[in-house]
Amino acid sequence: MKAVALFSGGLDSVLAVKIIQTQGLEVVPVAFLSHFFDTVKAHKYARANSLDLVTVDISHKHFEILLHPEYGYGKGMNPCIDCHALMIKEAYQLLRKMEAEFLITGDVLGQRPFSQTREGLSAIDRLSGLGDITLRPLSAKLLKPTRPEREGIINRETLYGISGRSRKLQMRLVGKFNVSEFGSPAGGCILTSKVYSERLSVAIEQCSFNEGLIPLVGIGRHFYLNESLFIVSRNEKEGKILGEDSSSLFELVDAKGPSGRFFECKGRFKGQRGVPERDDSLLAARILARYAGSGPAKVKLPDGKIITVEPLDKFMCDRLLVSSV
C-alpha cells in the first residue's frame, strides 16, 4: 500500500514520512517548485534519508493564485492557505497515477499563525476538497480521524498529538525514527519577506506586470520615479538579467558600472512628489550616474540617445528607493 507525502526537507515533513513508513507502507515524497521557492532543500534531505523524491513544477498555477488568493495573504504576499491547497491537489494527481491511497503532510497544529491554525487547516481542506484523505501524522490525534485511520490502513494510536511552535517533541522523535538529517525550520518562500513583498505588491498593483517579469523583482535597487519604476543592477549577473530587454535599458558610456531598466507602469501609478526632474528618462539617467562614481556621467538611453548628466545626490536616491533586498 502506498501514500504520497508533501515534502519540504524540514524536520516535520521528514518525520511525517518516517511515521507512516514504520507502519509498513510505501511513501512517495513530492516537492514543489515555483517562481518563489525551490526544491534544493527537499532534494538534499530526501537523499540524506534515503527517500526517492518526485518534483512537480507549479510555477504558473502558483502565480495565478498569488494574483487572486481566495483566503488572502499572510504578513507578506504569501497566499499560504491557497498555496498549500494547491500543493495537496497537485499531490492528489500524483496519487492517482501511482494508485496510492492517501496523502501526508508535515503540518503541526498551531505552528504557523496563518495556515496551521485549526481554521487554516480546515480552509485548506475545503479548498482542496481532499481533507478526508489528507493525514497529518504529527497532529492527527488533535484532529478529526481521516479515512485511512477509520478504515484501519493506519493505526491512529501510533500517530501524535503535537501542537504549537516548540519542536521539542519532534526532536525527541529524531532518534526513534532514525532521521539522518533535516533542514532548518525557516521557510523557503521569499513571499514571506517584507521587502520582497513590498516590491512585488507595487509591481503587480501599479505596473504592467506579468509572469515573465518575476525575476526582476528580487534583483537590483528599485526606485519610484514620476510615472515609472526604475531598477539599477548591483553586479554583473543582475546587469545581464536587465540587459535581456534592450528596449528599456539604460547603460553607462565610457565607464564601468551598473545598468538600469524601466518597469512600465499603469495610469494609476503612485510616483514620488518633489523630485528634481519631471522627465523620467533624465531622472533615471541621473540615478544611474549616482552609482557610476563622482562627477558627470554619459548615459545611453533606451532610444539610443547619449546624454551627459549630473549624478542625483544620495539623499534623493535614498528617498526614491522602494526598498532594498
ABEGO torsion letter per residue (X at the ends): XBBBBBBAGBAAAAAAAAAAAAAGBBBBBBBBBBAABBAAAAAAAAAAAGBBBBBBBAAAAAAAAAABBAAEBBABABBAAAAAAAAAAAAAAAAAAAGBABBBBABBBGABAAAABAAAAAAAAAAAGAAAABBBAAAAAABBBBAAAAAGABBAAABBBBBEABAAAAAAAAAAAGBABBBBABBABAAABAAAAAAAAAAAAABBBBAAAAAAAABEBBBBBAABBBBBBABAAAAAAAAABAAABBBBBGBBEBBBBBBBBBAABBBBBGBABABAAAAAAAAAAAAAEBEBBBBBBAAGBBBBBBBBBAAAAAAABABBX
